[in-house]
Amino acid sequence: MTKLLSSKGKRELPSPSYRKTVLGIVVAVVALFIILLNLFSHVFSVVQYYGNGMEPTLHNNQILIIRKTNRVGPGDMVACYFNNKVLVRRVICEGGNSISIDETGAIKINNELLDEPYVEAPSLGQCNISFPYTVSVGRYFVMGDNREIAMDSRLSEIGTISADRILGKIILVIG
């Protein structure tokens, strides 16, 4: 703070209106910080994506903003917990539905062909389950967009994802 000197060389205190303005700014900054902290601890989450299982949609080292929810549906990109890590994949179908994937990678949900404009090269990829596969109620069948290499629900080691393991829906990609 700059020292204010009177004509006699003595230090003068800032005016009450100046102090009120500074105090108001400090209170506003602290309030904003508290609001943002609450939003990002209860409503949103920020994660860094690693890997290439979601290419071409996502690329290694991108930052993802996630809205915390377990209300997701087919086509949504979600972050979920698997082996104490965050796995980012796309919901293909919900519980109660039957999924089939043929050797060319074409997916049918309840015998209807799934339109997937986000997939560049359909592929059966890594798969050790049998089709048709019925997804249990309360669970989600998820797959990476890079079907050739993505590890996802097609592997029994990962399997379908329960709603309580879903961190949230990807709402923004940075980078």
PyMOL commands that set and color helices and strands:
alter all, ss='L'
color gray80, all
select helices_A, chain A and resi 16-43+163-165
alter helices_A, ss='H'
color red, helices_A
select strands_A, chain A and resi 4-5+11-12+44-48+63-68+77-82+85-94+98-101+107-109+112-113+133-134+139-143+161-162+166-174
alter strands_A, ss='S'
color yellow, strands_A
deselect
rebuild
show_as cartoon
